[in-house]
């Protein structure tokens, strides 16, 4: 349903538009209420049991619920919208809901409903350090910001992905672990074969812990397959002036200088399908939060240290997942996932991750963390300004049914429930705050007319702008996140696979755009009455350039859809085609990894090893370690 259709439907159902005030009938009832109220006050009486008052109260409740529900429709809608309109509708709708609900929300905050808001103690230093971030001034208020639309969109996408991924019982993506579990072959009546595999590999775990570790593995694996690893952005001090977007005296992020972990929000990592290893970790931690599983980002203590691995808190242990390698850190037995305690008690578990000269001819083939580095660790707790705000607590507690989302997370929660370990100190992680600074700098620079700034923002135009402006592209991604791989016979809406195929425009589609009215309508091109022919032609050419970029991405996204739909043979075949396509070069690393995984799932182990042994991949170390594990397993078959 298009944005205007959603609004029209809501208007029809509720007899008022999204941007109007109360309906006429409602206004009449308010007038009657005022008359009744004045009469009661004049008589000095308490309020009688008046049916009119009861009806008015019911109308107030219905209006408030309807306003919130139809606002959330935009968040969960399959069809994506123009970005500015999306932000404005969400902000105005939620703030109108707040205006109806403020007294009830105040009672919540007094603790009568057990949802009292208070400042997050662990995060308090971050507020002091980042006073210049304007949005922080609103964290103790109920009013919503325009940027909250993206936070809600992120929560909705993550919830859809996590729910369907953990519900999947397919073993396709876990062939390595199936082999490690003594070549496990599940009976037909086994409902959760992946859980059974994890139990066989980790027999010491309880039923609940086995399920938590399985779900963590499922979500981690999905992110590693669907978000391609980008190299770290490294800008030297000498290069700062060349790339900075402003003269801000704050952090590099506030100056608009790219860096590790803060260039993209988790929702952007999903939408663009690309992220560095810290951004992958952020997304993984957000997904775990939806599952109710605590996690921290471990970082060796000391100057210049970088984030290392995500520690997933299960029972009294931290199970370690390395988003740079795209692998859980291997334990003593092939296929097991190492805990922090195990790594600390056995130095070889880390040192054996170094590559040999036979595996790689690169100058540096050592694993980047040494046994001595993990004796003293900071446990970074991922918090965002939104997740510790009063407005998100109020909204989370008000959402019901299928609209429910996990919006609130505090550092104090982690401290109170995650395991304690020697040499581990909890700290609130400022990475989300730096992302806000960076994106604010980018937005402000984009509003400038300077050619100099536009040149500095070349990466934005080549990597993001065409996606942000291409509504059909974003709709396709939303269908993929929702796992819509089958079409409803009674609907004209495409599924994710069909949508990807439709985005793979051939040269004829691109060249005919200027005259193809149907395609123009689909892509949002409408010639205005007062628009000149030259202006219209420029718009067409701009969209044609976007189409060429989009088709390059859609081919890779199609293979992701096929793999997720358990069509691994089809994914394998299509990925082999992509490897020969020149315009798919930007996805080479993702294609290499997913092809290797598809071959592994199809039990073509030797071919998988051959593909994943490519030393040129950004993820080469992790891929080669995976082939090492696979070689060991198939040698025992």
C-alpha positions as CSV (number, residue, x, y, z in Angstrom):
1,X,0.0,0.0,0.0
2,X,1.4,3.4,-1.0
3,X,1.8,6.2,1.6
4,X,-1.2,8.1,0.3
5,X,-3.3,4.9,0.4
6,X,-2.3,4.2,4.0
7,X,-3.4,7.7,4.9
8,X,-6.6,7.5,2.9
9,X,-7.6,4.2,4.6
10,X,-7.0,5.7,8.0
11,X,-9.0,8.7,7.1
12,X,-11.9,6.6,6.0
13,X,-11.8,4.4,9.0
14,X,-11.6,7.2,11.5
15,X,-13.3,10.1,9.7
16,X,-10.3,12.3,10.1
17,X,-7.1,12.9,8.1
18,X,-3.6,12.3,9.4
19,X,-2.9,16.0,9.6
20,X,-6.3,17.3,10.7
21,X,-7.5,17.8,14.3
22,X,-10.6,16.1,15.7
23,X,-13.6,15.1,13.6
24,X,-16.7,17.3,13.5
25,X,-18.8,14.8,15.6
26,X,-16.1,14.6,18.1
27,X,-16.1,18.4,18.5
28,X,-19.8,18.4,19.1
29,X,-19.3,15.9,21.9
30,X,-16.7,18.1,23.5
31,X,-19.2,21.0,23.4
32,X,-21.8,18.9,25.1
33,X,-19.2,17.8,27.7
34,X,-18.4,21.4,28.5
35,X,-22.0,22.2,29.1
36,X,-22.5,19.2,31.3
37,X,-19.2,20.0,33.2
38,X,-20.3,23.6,33.8
39,X,-23.6,22.4,35.1
40,X,-22.0,20.0,37.5
41,X,-19.6,22.6,38.8
42,X,-22.4,25.1,39.3
43,X,-24.3,22.6,41.4
44,X,-21.2,21.9,43.5
45,X,-21.7,18.2,42.8
46,X,-19.3,15.3,41.9
47,X,-19.4,13.9,38.4
48,X,-22.6,11.8,37.9
49,X,-22.5,8.5,36.0
50,X,-23.3,10.1,32.7
51,X,-23.5,8.0,29.5
52,X,-22.4,11.0,27.4
53,X,-19.2,11.3,29.5
54,X,-18.5,7.6,29.2
55,X,-18.9,7.9,25.4
56,X,-16.6,10.9,25.2
57,X,-14.0,9.0,27.2
58,X,-14.3,6.0,24.9
59,X,-13.9,8.3,21.9
60,X,-10.7,9.8,23.4
61,X,-9.2,6.4,23.9
62,X,-10.1,5.3,20.4
63,X,-8.7,8.4,18.8
64,X,-5.5,8.0,20.8
65,X,-5.1,4.3,19.9
66,X,-6.0,4.9,16.2
67,X,-3.5,7.7,16.0
68,X,-0.7,5.5,17.3
69,X,-1.7,2.5,15.3
70,X,-1.8,4.2,11.9
71,X,1.5,6.0,12.7
72,X,3.1,2.6,13.3
73,X,1.6,1.4,10.0
74,X,4.2,3.5,8.3
75,X,7.0,1.8,10.2
76,X,5.8,-1.7,9.4
77,X,4.6,-1.0,5.8
78,X,6.1,-3.1,3.1
79,X,6.0,-0.2,0.7
80,X,8.7,2.3,1.5
81,X,8.1,6.1,1.2
82,X,9.9,9.3,0.3
83,X,12.3,9.8,3.1
84,X,11.4,13.3,4.2
85,X,7.7,12.5,4.1
86,X,8.3,9.4,6.1
87,X,10.1,11.3,8.9
88,X,7.6,14.1,9.0
89,X,4.6,11.7,9.2
90,X,6.2,9.7,12.0
91,X,7.2,12.8,14.0
92,X,3.8,14.5,13.7
93,X,1.8,11.3,14.3
94,X,3.7,10.3,17.4
95,X,3.7,13.8,18.9
96,X,-0.1,14.0,18.4
97,X,-0.4,10.7,20.2
98,X,1.8,12.2,23.0
99,X,-0.5,15.2,23.3
100,X,-3.4,12.9,23.9
101,X,-1.5,10.7,26.3
102,X,0.7,13.0,28.4
103,X,-1.3,12.7,31.6
104,X,-1.3,8.9,31.4
105,X,2.4,8.9,30.6
106,X,3.1,11.1,33.6
107,X,1.4,8.5,35.8
108,X,3.6,5.8,34.2
109,X,6.6,7.8,35.2
110,X,5.5,8.1,38.8
111,X,5.8,4.3,38.9
112,X,2.1,3.3,39.1
113,X,2.5,1.0,36.1
114,X,6.0,-0.2,36.8
115,X,7.6,1.6,33.9
116,X,9.2,4.6,35.6
117,X,11.9,6.3,33.6
118,X,15.1,7.5,35.1
119,X,18.5,8.3,33.8
120,X,20.8,5.4,32.9
121,X,23.7,5.6,35.4
122,X,26.2,3.8,33.2
123,X,25.5,6.2,30.3
124,X,25.5,9.4,32.4
125,X,29.2,10.2,31.5
126,X,28.3,10.0,27.8
127,X,25.7,12.8,28.3
128,X,28.3,14.9,30.0
129,X,30.8,14.3,27.2
130,X,28.4,14.9,24.4
131,X,26.4,18.0,25.6
132,X,26.7,19.5,22.1
133,X,24.5,16.8,20.6
134,X,21.2,18.6,20.4
135,X,19.0,15.6,20.7
136,X,20.3,14.8,24.2
137,X,18.4,17.8,25.5
138,X,15.1,16.0,24.7
139,X,15.9,12.6,26.3
140,X,13.9,13.4,29.4
141,X,10.8,14.5,27.4
142,X,8.0,12.7,25.7
143,X,8.2,14.6,22.4
144,X,9.6,12.8,19.4
145,X,12.3,13.9,16.9
146,X,12.3,13.5,13.1
147,X,15.3,11.2,13.3
148,X,13.3,8.8,15.5
149,X,11.5,7.5,12.4
150,X,14.7,5.7,11.4
151,X,15.3,4.3,14.9
152,X,11.7,2.8,14.8
153,X,12.3,1.6,11.2
154,X,15.5,-0.1,12.4
155,X,13.7,-1.8,15.3
156,X,11.0,-3.0,13.0
157,X,13.4,-4.4,10.4
158,X,15.5,-6.1,13.1
159,X,12.4,-7.7,14.7
160,X,11.2,-9.0,11.4
161,X,14.6,-10.5,10.5
162,X,15.2,-12.0,13.9
163,X,11.7,-13.5,14.2
164,X,11.9,-15.3,10.9
165,X,15.6,-16.3,11.2
166,X,15.2,-18.0,14.6
167,X,12.0,-19.7,13.5
168,X,13.8,-21.3,10.6
169,X,14.6,-25.0,11.0
170,X,16.7,-25.3,7.9
171,X,20.2,-26.8,8.3
172,X,21.4,-25.3,5.0
173,X,23.4,-22.5,6.6
174,X,25.0,-24.7,9.2
175,X,26.6,-27.5,7.3
176,X,30.0,-26.9,9.0
177,X,28.4,-27.4,12.4
178,X,26.3,-30.4,11.3
179,X,29.5,-32.1,10.2
180,X,31.2,-31.1,13.4
181,X,28.3,-32.7,15.3
182,X,29.5,-36.2,14.1
183,X,27.9,-35.7,10.7
184,X,24.5,-35.3,12.4
185,X,21.5,-36.4,10.3
186,X,18.2,-35.4,11.9
187,X,15.1,-37.6,11.9
188,X,12.1,-36.3,10.1
189,X,10.3,-35.6,13.4
190,X,13.0,-33.3,14.8
191,X,11.5,-29.8,14.9
192,X,14.7,-27.9,15.7
193,X,17.7,-29.6,14.0
194,X,20.0,-26.6,14.5
195,X,19.3,-26.7,18.3
196,X,20.1,-30.4,18.3
197,X,23.4,-29.7,16.5
198,X,24.3,-27.1,19.1
199,X,23.4,-29.5,21.9
200,X,25.7,-32.1,20.5
201,X,28.6,-29.6,20.3
202,X,27.9,-28.1,23.7
203,X,26.5,-30.9,25.9
204,X,27.2,-28.9,29.1
205,X,24.5,-26.4,28.3
206,X,20.9,-26.5,29.6
207,X,17.9,-26.5,27.3
208,X,17.4,-22.8,27.7
209,X,21.1,-22.0,27.2
210,X,21.3,-24.2,24.1
211,X,18.4,-22.4,22.6
212,X,19.9,-19.0,23.3
213,X,23.3,-20.0,21.8
214,X,21.5,-21.5,18.8
215,X,19.5,-18.3,18.2
216,X,22.6,-16.2,18.6
217,X,24.4,-18.3,16.0
218,X,21.5,-18.1,13.6
219,X,21.3,-14.3,13.8
220,X,25.0,-13.9,13.6
221,X,25.3,-16.1,10.6
222,X,22.5,-14.2,8.8
223,X,24.2,-10.8,9.3
224,X,27.6,-12.2,8.2
225,X,26.0,-13.5,4.9
226,X,23.9,-10.5,4.2
227,X,26.1,-7.5,5.2
228,X,29.3,-7.4,3.3
229,X,32.5,-6.5,5.2
230,X,34.0,-3.2,4.4
231,X,37.7,-2.4,5.2
232,X,38.3,0.0,8.1
233,X,38.3,3.7,7.2
234,X,41.7,5.1,8.3
235,X,42.4,8.8,8.0
236,X,45.7,10.1,9.1
237,X,46.2,13.4,10.9
238,X,47.8,14.8,7.8
239,X,44.7,13.9,5.7
240,X,42.1,15.5,8.1
241,X,41.9,18.9,6.5
242,X,41.4,17.2,3.1
243,X,38.3,15.2,4.1
244,X,36.7,17.2,7.0
245,X,33.3,18.6,6.2
246,X,33.5,21.5,8.7
247,X,35.8,23.2,11.2
248,X,34.1,21.7,14.3
249,X,36.6,21.5,17.1
250,X,35.0,18.3,18.5
251,X,35.6,14.7,17.5
252,X,36.5,13.5,14.1
253,X,32.9,12.3,13.7
254,X,31.6,15.8,14.4
255,X,33.9,17.1,11.7
256,X,32.4,14.6,9.2
257,X,35.6,12.5,9.0
258,X,34.9,8.8,8.5
259,X,36.2,6.3,11.0
260,X,35.8,2.8,12.3
261,X,32.3,1.9,13.5
262,X,30.4,5.1,13.4
263,X,29.7,5.9,9.7
264,X,26.5,4.0,9.5
265,X,23.5,3.4,11.7
266,X,22.5,-0.3,12.0
267,X,19.5,0.4,9.7
268,X,21.9,1.7,7.1
269,X,24.1,-1.3,7.3
270,X,21.0,-3.4,6.5
271,X,19.7,-1.2,3.8
272,X,23.0,-0.8,2.0
273,X,24.2,-4.3,2.7
274,X,27.7,-3.1,3.6
275,X,29.4,-2.3,6.9
276,X,32.8,-2.4,8.7
277,X,33.3,-5.1,11.3
278,X,32.3,-2.8,14.2
279,X,29.1,-1.8,12.4
280,X,28.3,-5.4,11.9
281,X,28.9,-5.9,15.6
282,X,26.4,-3.1,16.5
283,X,23.8,-4.7,14.3
284,X,24.4,-8.1,15.9
285,X,24.0,-6.6,19.4
286,X,20.8,-4.9,18.4
287,X,19.4,-8.2,17.2
288,X,20.4,-10.0,20.4
289,X,18.6,-7.3,22.3
290,X,15.4,-8.2,20.5
291,X,16.0,-11.8,21.7
292,X,16.5,-10.6,25.3
293,X,20.1,-11.8,25.3
294,X,22.8,-9.6,26.8
295,X,26.0,-8.8,25.0
296,X,29.0,-6.6,25.1
297,X,31.8,-5.6,22.7
298,X,35.1,-6.6,24.2
299,X,38.0,-4.3,23.7
300,X,41.5,-4.8,25.0
301,X,42.4,-2.1,27.6
302,X,45.0,0.4,26.7
303,X,45.6,3.4,24.4
304,X,44.9,2.8,20.7
305,X,43.0,-0.4,21.3
306,X,40.2,-1.3,18.9
307,X,37.0,-3.3,19.5
308,X,37.6,-7.0,19.2
309,X,34.7,-9.5,19.5
310,X,31.1,-9.6,20.7
311,X,30.7,-11.4,24.0
312,X,27.2,-13.1,24.1
313,X,26.2,-13.6,27.8
314,X,24.8,-17.1,28.2
315,X,24.7,-18.5,31.7
316,X,27.9,-17.6,33.5
317,X,29.9,-17.4,30.3
318,X,30.6,-15.0,27.4
319,X,30.5,-16.9,24.0
320,X,32.7,-15.0,21.5
321,X,31.7,-14.0,18.0
322,X,34.2,-12.2,15.7
323,X,32.4,-10.0,13.1
324,X,35.7,-9.3,11.3
325,X,36.3,-13.0,10.6
326,X,32.6,-13.7,10.2
327,X,33.1,-16.6,12.6
328,X,32.4,-17.4,16.2
329,X,35.9,-17.9,17.7
330,X,36.5,-21.6,17.5
331,X,36.8,-23.6,20.7
332,X,38.9,-26.6,21.5
333,X,36.7,-29.0,19.5
334,X,36.0,-28.2,15.9
335,X,32.6,-26.6,15.6
336,X,32.3,-25.4,19.2
337,X,32.2,-21.7,20.1
338,X,34.9,-20.5,22.5
339,X,34.1,-18.7,25.8
340,X,36.2,-15.9,27.2
341,X,37.2,-18.2,30.1
342,X,38.4,-20.9,27.7
343,X,40.5,-18.4,25.7
344,X,42.1,-17.2,28.9
345,X,43.0,-20.7,30.0
346,X,44.4,-21.8,26.7
347,X,46.6,-19.4,24.7
348,X,46.7,-21.7,21.7
349,X,43.0,-21.0,20.9
350,X,44.0,-17.5,19.8
351,X,47.4,-18.1,18.4
352,X,46.2,-20.9,16.1
353,X,44.1,-18.4,14.3
354,X,47.3,-17.0,12.7
355,X,47.6,-18.0,9.0
356,X,50.5,-20.0,7.7
357,X,52.6,-19.1,4.7
358,X,50.9,-21.9,2.8
359,X,47.5,-20.2,3.4
360,X,48.5,-16.7,2.7
361,X,51.5,-14.7,1.3
362,X,50.4,-11.4,2.9
363,X,52.9,-9.6,5.0
364,X,50.7,-9.7,8.1
365,X,48.9,-13.0,8.6
366,X,48.6,-13.0,12.4
367,X,45.4,-12.8,14.3
368,X,45.1,-9.2,15.5
369,X,44.5,-10.0,19.2
370,X,47.1,-11.8,21.4
371,X,46.6,-13.9,24.5
372,X,48.1,-11.2,26.7
373,X,45.6,-8.6,25.2
374,X,42.5,-10.3,26.7
375,X,43.7,-10.4,30.3
376,X,42.3,-6.8,30.9
377,X,39.2,-6.0,28.8
378,X,36.6,-3.2,28.6
379,X,33.1,-4.6,28.1
380,X,31.5,-1.9,25.9
381,X,27.8,-1.7,26.3
382,X,26.0,-0.5,23.2
383,X,23.5,2.2,24.1
384,X,22.0,4.9,21.9
385,X,20.5,8.2,22.8
386,X,17.1,6.8,21.7
387,X,17.3,3.6,23.7
388,X,17.7,5.4,27.0
389,X,15.1,8.1,26.4
390,X,11.8,8.7,28.1
391,X,9.9,8.9,24.9
392,X,10.9,5.5,23.7
393,X,10.0,3.9,27.1
394,X,6.6,5.5,26.8
395,X,6.1,4.2,23.3
396,X,7.4,0.7,24.0
397,X,5.0,0.2,26.8
398,X,2.1,1.5,24.7
399,X,2.6,-0.8,21.7
400,X,0.6,-4.0,21.6
401,X,0.2,-7.1,19.5
402,X,2.2,-7.3,16.3
403,X,3.3,-3.7,16.7
404,X,5.4,-4.4,19.8
405,X,9.0,-3.5,19.5
406,X,12.1,-3.6,21.7
407,X,13.0,0.1,21.9
408,X,14.5,0.6,25.3
409,X,17.9,-0.7,26.5
410,X,20.0,0.7,29.3
411,X,23.6,0.0,30.3
412,X,22.4,-0.6,33.9
413,X,20.4,-3.6,32.6
414,X,23.6,-5.2,31.3
415,X,25.5,-4.6,34.5
416,X,22.8,-6.1,36.6
417,X,22.3,-9.3,34.5
418,X,25.5,-10.1,32.5
419,X,28.2,-12.3,34.0
420,X,31.1,-10.7,36.0
421,X,34.6,-11.7,35.0
422,X,38.0,-10.9,36.3
423,X,39.7,-8.0,34.5
424,X,36.5,-7.0,32.8
425,X,35.1,-3.5,33.3
426,X,31.8,-2.4,32.0
427,X,31.7,0.9,30.1
428,X,29.0,2.7,28.1
429,X,30.1,2.7,24.5
430,X,29.9,6.1,22.8
431,X,29.9,4.7,19.2
432,X,26.1,5.5,18.6
433,X,26.7,9.1,19.8
434,X,29.6,9.4,17.3
435,X,27.3,8.2,14.5
436,X,24.8,10.9,15.3
437,X,27.6,13.5,15.1
438,X,28.9,12.1,11.8
439,X,25.5,12.0,10.2
440,X,24.7,15.5,11.4
441,X,27.9,16.7,9.8
442,X,26.9,15.0,6.5
443,X,23.4,16.4,6.5
444,X,24.7,19.9,7.1
445,X,27.3,19.6,4.3
446,X,24.7,18.3,1.9
447,X,22.6,21.4,2.5
448,X,25.5,23.6,1.3
449,X,26.0,24.6,-2.3
450,X,29.8,24.4,-2.3
451,X,31.3,22.3,-5.1
452,X,34.2,21.7,-2.8
453,X,32.0,20.0,-0.2
454,X,30.2,18.0,-2.9
455,X,33.5,16.7,-4.0
456,X,34.3,15.6,-0.5
457,X,31.0,13.8,-0.4
458,X,31.6,11.7,-3.4
459,X,31.4,8.5,-1.4
460,X,27.8,9.5,-0.3
461,X,26.6,9.9,-3.9
462,X,28.2,6.7,-5.1
463,X,27.2,4.5,-2.1
464,X,24.0,6.0,-0.6
465,X,22.2,8.8,-2.3
466,X,20.9,6.7,-5.2
467,X,19.5,4.2,-2.7
468,X,17.9,6.8,-0.5
469,X,16.2,8.3,-3.5
470,X,15.1,5.0,-5.2
471,X,11.9,4.1,-3.4
472,X,11.4,0.8,-5.3
473,X,14.9,-0.3,-4.2
474,X,14.1,0.3,-0.5
475,X,10.8,-1.5,-0.9
476,X,12.6,-4.5,-2.3
477,X,14.9,-4.5,0.7
478,X,12.0,-4.2,3.2
479,X,10.4,-7.3,1.5
480,X,13.6,-9.2,2.0
481,X,13.9,-8.3,5.6
482,X,10.4,-9.4,6.2
483,X,11.1,-12.7,4.4
484,X,8.4,-12.3,1.8
485,X,9.5,-15.0,-0.7
486,X,6.1,-16.2,-1.7
487,X,3.4,-14.1,-3.5
488,X,-0.2,-13.9,-2.4
489,X,-2.3,-15.1,-5.4
490,X,-4.9,-12.4,-4.5
491,X,-2.3,-9.6,-4.5
492,X,-0.5,-7.7,-7.2
493,X,2.4,-7.0,-4.8
494,X,5.7,-8.7,-5.8
495,X,7.7,-10.8,-3.4
496,X,11.4,-10.1,-2.6
497,X,12.7,-12.4,-5.3
498,X,10.5,-11.0,-8.0
499,X,11.3,-7.5,-6.8
500,X,15.1,-8.1,-7.1
501,X,14.6,-9.5,-10.6
502,X,12.6,-6.5,-11.6
503,X,15.4,-4.2,-10.4
504,X,17.9,-5.8,-12.7
505,X,17.2,-3.4,-15.5
506,X,18.6,-4.2,-18.9
507,X,20.0,-1.5,-21.3
508,X,16.7,-1.3,-23.1
509,X,14.8,-0.5,-19.9
510,X,17.3,2.2,-19.1
511,X,17.3,3.8,-22.5
512,X,13.5,3.7,-22.9
513,X,12.8,5.5,-19.6
514,X,12.3,8.8,-21.3
515,X,9.3,7.5,-23.3
516,X,8.0,4.7,-21.1
517,X,5.2,6.3,-19.2
518,X,4.5,3.1,-17.2
519,X,8.1,2.8,-16.0
520,X,8.2,6.5,-15.2
521,X,5.2,6.1,-13.0
522,X,6.7,3.2,-11.2
523,X,9.9,5.1,-10.5
524,X,8.1,8.3,-9.4
525,X,8.8,10.4,-12.5
526,X,5.9,12.8,-13.3
527,X,6.3,15.7,-15.7
528,X,4.8,18.8,-14.1
529,X,2.7,21.2,-16.2
530,X,5.2,24.0,-15.8
531,X,8.3,21.8,-16.0
532,X,10.6,22.6,-19.0
533,X,11.6,19.9,-21.4
534,X,15.3,20.3,-20.4
535,X,14.4,20.0,-16.7
536,X,12.4,16.8,-17.3
537,X,15.2,15.4,-19.4
538,X,17.7,16.0,-16.6
539,X,15.4,14.2,-14.2
540,X,15.2,11.2,-16.5
541,X,19.0,11.1,-17.0
542,X,19.5,11.2,-13.2
543,X,17.1,8.2,-12.7
544,X,18.8,6.4,-15.6
545,X,22.1,6.6,-13.7
546,X,20.4,5.4,-10.6
547,X,19.0,2.4,-12.5
548,X,22.5,1.4,-13.6
549,X,23.7,1.4,-10.0
550,X,20.6,-0.3,-8.7
551,X,20.8,-3.3,-11.1
552,X,24.4,-3.9,-10.0
553,X,23.2,-4.3,-6.4
554,X,20.0,-6.2,-7.2
555,X,21.9,-9.2,-8.7
556,X,23.7,-9.8,-5.4
557,X,20.5,-9.2,-3.4
558,X,18.8,-11.8,-5.5
559,X,21.3,-14.4,-4.5
560,X,20.7,-13.5,-0.8
561,X,17.0,-14.0,-1.3
562,X,17.5,-17.4,-2.9
563,X,19.9,-18.6,-0.1
564,X,17.4,-17.3,2.6
565,X,14.6,-19.2,0.8
566,X,16.7,-22.4,1.1
567,X,17.2,-22.4,-2.7
568,X,20.9,-22.8,-2.2
569,X,21.5,-24.6,-5.5
570,X,19.9,-21.6,-7.4
571,X,21.9,-19.2,-5.3
572,X,25.1,-21.1,-6.1
573,X,24.3,-21.0,-9.9
574,X,23.4,-17.3,-9.8
575,X,26.5,-16.3,-7.8
576,X,28.7,-18.1,-10.4
577,X,27.1,-15.9,-13.0
578,X,27.7,-12.8,-10.9
579,X,31.4,-13.5,-10.6
580,X,31.8,-13.0,-14.3
581,X,29.9,-9.7,-14.3
582,X,32.1,-6.6,-14.4
583,X,29.5,-4.2,-12.9
584,X,29.2,-6.5,-9.8
585,X,32.7,-5.7,-8.8
586,X,31.7,-3.7,-5.7
587,X,30.1,-6.9,-4.3
588,X,33.1,-9.2,-5.0
589,X,33.8,-10.0,-1.4
590,X,30.1,-10.7,-0.6
591,X,29.7,-12.8,-3.7
592,X,32.9,-14.8,-2.8
593,X,31.7,-15.5,0.7
594,X,28.1,-16.4,-0.1
595,X,29.2,-18.6,-3.0
596,X,31.6,-20.4,-0.7
597,X,28.8,-20.9,1.8
598,X,26.4,-22.0,-0.9
599,X,28.9,-24.6,-2.2
600,X,29.4,-25.8,1.4
601,X,25.6,-26.1,1.9
602,X,25.4,-28.2,-1.3
603,X,28.2,-30.5,0.1
604,X,30.6,-29.4,-2.6
605,X,33.3,-29.0,0.0
606,X,36.4,-28.9,-2.2
607,X,34.9,-26.2,-4.4
608,X,33.9,-24.2,-1.3
609,X,37.4,-24.4,0.0
610,X,38.8,-23.3,-3.3
611,X,36.5,-20.2,-3.5
612,X,37.0,-19.2,0.2
613,X,40.8,-19.5,0.0
614,X,41.0,-16.2,-2.1
615,X,43.5,-14.1,-0.2
616,X,42.3,-10.8,-1.8
617,X,39.0,-10.7,0.1
618,X,38.6,-8.2,2.9
619,X,37.4,-11.1,5.0
620,X,40.3,-13.4,3.9
621,X,41.5,-14.3,7.4
622,X,38.1,-15.5,8.5
623,X,37.3,-17.3,5.2
624,X,40.6,-19.2,5.3
625,X,40.1,-20.2,8.9
626,X,36.7,-21.5,7.9
627,X,38.3,-23.6,5.1
628,X,40.8,-25.0,7.6
629,X,38.0,-26.2,9.9
630,X,36.1,-27.6,6.9
631,X,39.2,-29.5,5.7
632,X,39.6,-31.1,9.1
633,X,36.0,-32.2,9.2
634,X,35.8,-33.7,5.8
635,X,39.1,-35.6,6.3
636,X,37.3,-37.6,9.0
637,X,34.3,-38.5,6.9
